[in-house]
Amino acid sequence: MLTCDTYLTPESLKEALDALAGAGDDVRLLAGATDTFPWARQGRAGDVTGDRHVATLIDISRVPELAGYAIAEGRVRLGANVVFQDFLEDQALMRHLPNMPYCAVWFADDQIRRQATLAGNLANASPAADGTPALLVLNGEMELARPGGDAPVTRTVPVQDFITGPGKTVLHADEIVVAISCDSLAGYGGSFEKVGQRRSLVISVACASCCVKPSEDGRHFEDIRLALGGVGPLPIRLDDVEAALIGQPITMDNIREASALSALRVASRSRRDYREEVVRGFTERAVIDALADCGAMPDTVLEEVVHG
């Protein structure tokens, strides 16, 4: 059970930052709030009884500066209150961020997707968070704001550097995530792979995200982006796998050989052999699915996928 003394609903970013600055140490921000009760109930709040009292809850879901998105100069700026369902319904987001619809469809269920924010998913810093590898692929950056007199002071941190460990980020106590900026990959194919203990509301044992751009003749990898989550304390970009494929012919042999490198990245101590096998297979399948998503999978690759 979660209780509080004060529940605030600021209606501007400045008001939200002022409220956060004046709330003291015992405060929690809410946006979609889908992880708030699990946080309180499962002992992550520091009380193993599942009962948690917070002096101040600040609900930032009404802050207009955190809403919507903009696309300009090859980048997409997502307001911090953009929810996972948006990636399944907004045609522009689906086109410019081709891996995010596949990430979103795996995320929780319909009701939670309409509430859960992408920024909140990253701010929770779970090693199994779905949004983190997807944003690594998109060269995501977190835009953070803190009070600064007449106007907030902002700074930008790459997603790779934002998370420092399980449940830990570089976010300061007086800061709010206001936006996530990422590459527009319109014209790429996208994919997201995930495995867990169950199919419904699955929490990742491991997950992988990929975006791929074939050459004009469809025979070579012009660009490819790959990232993993759930295989260690931090999400990782598979730059070695990318380097092994960029410029190479699109063949199953090349895909398999490069995908084998991903197993070397597994840092988890639990079920390591299983995770290595899953990661290798996930990486391979993520590449194949991303190729299929942009209609660039050669017949020779398709035949081998179908017939093994």
MARKE-158250 format. One record per residue (C-alpha): residue number from 0; x, y, z. Coordinates in Angstrom, 1 decimal. Each point is the difference from the previous one (the first is absolute). Example, Ala and Ser with C-alpha at 12.3 -4.5 7.8 and 13.67 -1.06 7.14 Angstrom:
> 0  12.3  -4.5  7.8
> 1  1.4  3.4  -0.7
% end
This chain:
> 0  0.0  0.0  0.0
> 1  1.2  3.5  -0.9
> 2  -1.0  3.1  1.9
> 3  1.1  3.6  0.0
> 4  -0.4  3.3  1.8
> 5  -0.1  2.2  -3.1
> 6  -1.0  -0.7  -3.6
> 7  1.0  2.7  -2.4
> 8  -1.1  0.4  -3.7
> 9  2.1  2.8  -1.5
> 10  -1.1  1.4  -3.3
> 11  3.3  1.4  -1.3
> 12  3.6  -1.2  0.0
> 13  1.1  2.9  2.2
> 14  -2.7  -0.8  2.5
> 15  1.0  -3.7  0.0
> 16  3.7  0.8  0.5
> 17  -0.8  2.5  2.8
> 18  -2.2  -2.6  1.7
> 19  2.7  -2.6  -0.3
> 20  2.6  2.4  1.4
> 21  -2.2  0.9  3.0
> 22  -1.1  -3.5  0.8
> 23  3.0  -1.2  1.9
> 24  1.4  -3.5  -0.2
> 25  -3.1  -2.1  0.5
> 26  -1.6  0.6  -3.5
> 27  -0.9  -2.0  -3.0
> 28  -0.9  1.1  -3.5
> 29  -2.9  -1.6  -1.9
> 30  -0.8  0.1  -3.7
> 31  -1.7  -3.2  -1.2
> 32  0.4  -1.4  3.5
> 33  -0.2  -3.6  -1.2
> 34  3.0  -1.0  2.0
> 35  -0.8  2.0  3.2
> 36  -2.0  -2.6  1.8
> 37  2.3  -2.9  -0.8
> 38  2.8  2.3  1.2
> 39  -1.8  0.4  3.3
> 40  -1.3  -3.5  0.3
> 41  3.1  -2.1  -0.9
> 42  2.4  1.6  2.5
> 43  1.8  2.1  -2.6
> 44  -1.0  3.0  2.0
> 45  2.0  -1.2  2.9
> 46  -2.8  -1.5  2.0
> 47  -0.2  -3.8  -0.3
> 48  -3.5  0.0  1.5
> 49  -1.4  1.6  -3.2
> 50  -1.4  3.0  1.8
> 51  1.6  3.3  -1.0
> 52  -0.7  3.6  1.1
> 53  1.4  2.8  -2.1
> 54  -0.2  3.6  1.2
> 55  -0.6  1.4  -3.5
> 56  -1.1  -1.5  -3.3
> 57  0.3  2.3  -3.1
> 58  -2.1  -1.0  -3.0
> 59  1.6  1.6  -3.1
> 60  -2.5  -1.5  -2.5
> 61  -1.7  3.4  -0.5
> 62  3.2  1.9  -0.9
> 63  -0.4  1.2  -3.6
> 64  3.8  0.3  -0.6
> 65  0.2  -3.8  0.4
> 66  -2.6  -0.9  -2.5
> 67  0.2  -0.8  -3.8
> 68  2.9  -0.3  -2.3
> 69  1.9  1.9  -2.8
> 70  2.0  -1.2  -3.0
> 71  2.7  2.2  -1.4
> 72  3.5  -0.3  -1.5
> 73  0.1  -3.8  0.1
> 74  -1.0  -0.2  3.7
> 75  -3.2  -0.8  1.8
> 76  -0.6  1.8  3.4
> 77  -2.4  -2.0  2.1
> 78  -1.6  1.8  3.0
> 79  0.5  -1.8  3.2
> 80  -3.7  -0.8  0.2
> 81  -0.2  -1.8  -3.3
> 82  -1.4  -3.5  0.8
> 83  0.8  -3.4  -1.6
> 84  -3.4  -0.2  -1.7
> 85  0.9  3.1  -2.1
> 86  2.6  -2.2  -1.9
> 87  -2.8  -2.3  -1.1
> 88  -2.5  2.7  -1.1
> 89  2.0  3.0  -1.3
> 90  1.0  -0.5  -3.6
> 91  2.8  2.5  0.1
> 92  1.6  -1.6  3.1
> 93  -0.4  -3.4  -1.6
> 94  1.8  1.2  -3.1
> 95  2.9  1.9  1.6
> 96  0.6  -2.4  2.9
> 97  -0.5  -3.4  -1.7
> 98  1.1  -2.2  2.9
> 99  -2.3  1.7  2.6
> 100  -3.4  -1.6  -1.2
> 101  1.6  -3.4  0.5
> 102  1.3  1.0  3.4
> 103  -3.4  1.5  1.0
> 104  -2.0  -3.0  -1.0
> 105  2.1  -2.2  2.4
> 106  -0.4  2.5  2.8
> 107  -2.5  -1.0  2.7
> 108  -3.6  0.1  -1.2
> 109  -2.4  2.4  -1.7
> 110  -1.1  1.9  3.2
> 111  3.6  0.4  1.3
> 112  1.3  1.1  -3.4
> 113  -2.4  2.9  0.0
> 114  1.3  1.2  3.3
> 115  3.7  -1.0  0.1
> 116  2.4  2.6  -1.2
> 117  3.2  -0.8  -1.9
> 118  1.9  2.5  2.2
> 119  -1.2  -1.7  3.1
> 120  1.1  -3.4  -1.3
> 121  3.5  1.3  -0.3
> 122  0.0  2.0  3.2
> 123  -0.8  -3.2  1.9
> 124  3.2  -1.4  -1.3
> 125  -0.9  -3.7  0.1
> 126  2.5  -2.2  -1.7
> 127  -2.9  -1.7  -1.7
> 128  -1.7  3.3  -1.2
> 129  -1.3  -0.4  -3.6
> 130  0.5  3.6  -1.0
> 131  3.7  0.3  0.7
> 132  1.5  -2.2  -2.7
> 133  -2.5  1.4  -2.5
> 134  1.2  3.5  0.8
> 135  3.7  -1.0  -0.1
> 136  -0.7  -1.1  -3.6
> 137  -1.4  3.4  -0.7
> 138  2.9  1.9  1.6
> 139  -2.3  1.3  2.6
> 140  0.8  2.9  2.3
> 141  -1.8  1.0  3.2
> 142  -0.8  3.7  0.5
> 143  0.0  0.9  3.7
> 144  -1.2  3.2  1.6
> 145  0.6  1.6  3.4
> 146  -1.1  3.4  1.5
> 147  1.9  3.0  -1.3
> 148  -1.7  3.2  1.0
> 149  -2.2  1.4  -2.8
> 150  0.5  -3.1  -2.2
> 151  1.0  -3.6  0.6
> 152  3.6  -1.1  -0.5
> 153  0.3  -3.0  -2.3
> 154  2.7  -2.5  -0.8
> 155  0.1  -3.0  -2.4
> 156  1.3  -3.4  0.8
> 157  0.3  -3.0  -2.4
> 158  -2.2  -2.9  1.0
> 159  3.1  -2.1  0.2
> 160  1.4  2.2  2.8
> 161  -3.4  0.8  1.7
> 162  -0.3  -3.4  1.7
> 163  2.9  -0.8  2.3
> 164  -1.3  -3.3  1.5
> 165  -3.2  -1.8  1.0
> 166  -2.4  2.6  1.2
> 167  2.7  2.7  -0.2
> 168  0.3  3.0  -2.4
> 169  1.9  3.3  -0.2
> 170  -3.2  1.9  0.6
> 171  0.5  2.5  2.9
> 172  -2.5  0.4  2.8
> 173  -1.2  3.3  -1.4
> 174  -0.3  -1.1  -3.6
> 175  -2.9  -1.2  -2.2
> 176  0.3  -1.9  -3.3
> 177  -1.7  2.4  -2.5
> 178  0.6  -1.8  -3.3
> 179  1.9  -2.7  -1.9
> 180  1.6  0.9  -3.3
> 181  0.9  -2.7  -2.5
> 182  1.0  -0.6  -3.6
> 183  -2.7  -0.1  -2.6
> 184  0.5  -3.3  -1.9
> 185  -2.7  0.3  -2.6
> 186  0.7  -2.5  -2.7
> 187  1.6  -2.5  2.3
> 188  -1.5  -3.3  1.1
> 189  -0.5  -0.5  3.7
> 190  -0.5  -2.9  2.4
> 191  -0.1  -0.9  3.7
> 192  0.4  -3.5  1.6
> 193  -0.7  -1.0  3.5
> 194  -0.2  -3.1  2.2
> 195  -1.2  -0.4  3.5
> 196  -1.8  -2.4  2.4
> 197  -3.4  0.5  -1.5
> 198  -1.6  1.4  -3.2
> 199  -2.5  2.4  1.7
> 200  1.5  3.1  1.8
> 201  3.4  -1.6  -0.5
> 202  3.1  1.4  1.8
> 203  3.1  -0.5  -2.1
> 204  2.5  -2.6  0.7
> 205  1.7  1.5  -3.1
> 206  -1.1  2.4  -2.7
> 207  1.5  1.3  -3.3
> 208  -0.7  2.8  -2.3
> 209  1.1  0.6  -3.6
> 210  -0.3  2.6  -2.8
> 211  1.5  -0.8  -3.4
> 212  0.4  1.9  -3.3
> 213  0.9  -2.1  -3.1
> 214  2.0  1.4  -2.9
> 215  -2.0  1.3  -3.0
> 216  0.3  -3.4  -1.8
> 217  -1.1  -1.8  3.2
> 218  3.1  -2.2  0.0
> 219  2.1  1.5  2.7
> 220  -0.3  1.5  3.5
> 221  0.3  3.7  -0.4
> 222  -0.7  0.7  3.7
> 223  -1.0  -2.1  3.0
> 224  -0.7  0.8  3.6
> 225  -0.3  -2.7  2.8
> 226  -0.3  0.1  3.8
> 227  -0.8  -2.4  2.8
> 228  -1.7  0.2  3.4
> 229  -0.4  -2.4  2.9
> 230  3.4  -1.7  -0.5
> 231  1.9  2.0  2.6
> 232  -0.4  3.0  2.3
> 233  0.0  2.4  -2.9
> 234  -1.4  0.0  -3.5
> 235  2.6  -0.3  -2.7
> 236  0.4  1.1  -3.6
> 237  1.5  -2.8  -2.2
> 238  2.5  2.1  -1.9
> 239  2.2  -3.0  -0.8
> 240  -2.9  -1.9  -1.6
> 241  -0.9  3.2  -1.9
> 242  3.5  0.4  -1.3
> 243  0.1  -3.6  -1.1
> 244  -3.1  0.5  -2.2
> 245  0.2  3.5  -1.4
> 246  1.0  -0.1  -3.6
> 247  -0.3  -3.8  -0.1
> 248  -2.3  -2.0  -2.3
> 249  -3.3  -0.9  1.6
> 250  0.4  -3.8  0.4
> 251  -0.9  -2.4  2.8
> 252  3.6  -1.0  0.4
> 253  1.0  3.7  0.7
> 254  -3.0  0.5  2.3
> 255  0.8  -3.2  2.0
> 256  3.7  0.8  0.3
> 257  -0.6  3.5  1.2
> 258  -2.8  -1.0  2.4
> 259  2.3  -2.5  1.8
> 260  2.0  3.0  1.2
> 261  -3.0  1.2  2.1
> 262  0.2  -3.0  2.3
> 263  3.4  1.3  1.3
> 264  -1.9  3.0  1.4
> 265  -2.0  -1.9  2.6
> 266  1.0  1.2  3.4
> 267  -2.8  -1.5  2.1
> 268  1.1  -2.6  2.6
> 269  -3.3  -1.8  0.0
> 270  -0.8  -2.5  -2.8
> 271  3.0  1.2  -2.0
> 272  0.1  -2.9  -2.5
> 273  -3.7  0.4  -0.7
> 274  0.3  3.8  -0.4
> 275  2.9  -0.4  -2.4
> 276  -2.0  -2.3  -2.2
> 277  -3.0  2.2  0.1
> 278  2.0  3.1  -0.8
> 279  1.7  -1.5  -3.0
> 280  -3.4  -1.2  -1.3
> 281  -1.7  3.3  0.8
> 282  2.7  2.0  -1.8
> 283  -0.3  -2.2  -3.1
> 284  -3.8  0.2  0.0
> 285  0.0  3.8  0.7
> 286  2.1  0.6  -3.1
> 287  -2.2  -2.3  -2.1
> 288  -3.2  1.6  1.2
> 289  1.3  3.5  -0.6
> 290  0.9  -1.0  -3.5
> 291  -3.4  -1.4  -0.6
> 292  -1.6  3.1  1.5
> 293  1.5  2.2  -2.8
> 294  -0.6  -2.7  -2.7
> 295  3.7  -0.5  -0.5
> 296  0.5  -3.7  0.9
> 297  1.6  -1.7  -3.0
> 298  -1.6  -3.2  -1.3
> 299  3.1  -2.1  1.0
> 300  -0.4  1.2  3.6
> 301  -3.8  -0.5  0.0
> 302  0.4  -3.5  -1.4
> 303  2.4  -1.0  2.8
> 304  -2.1  1.6  2.7
> 305  -3.1  -1.9  -1.3
> 306  1.7  -3.3  -0.5
> 307  2.8  0.2  2.5
% end
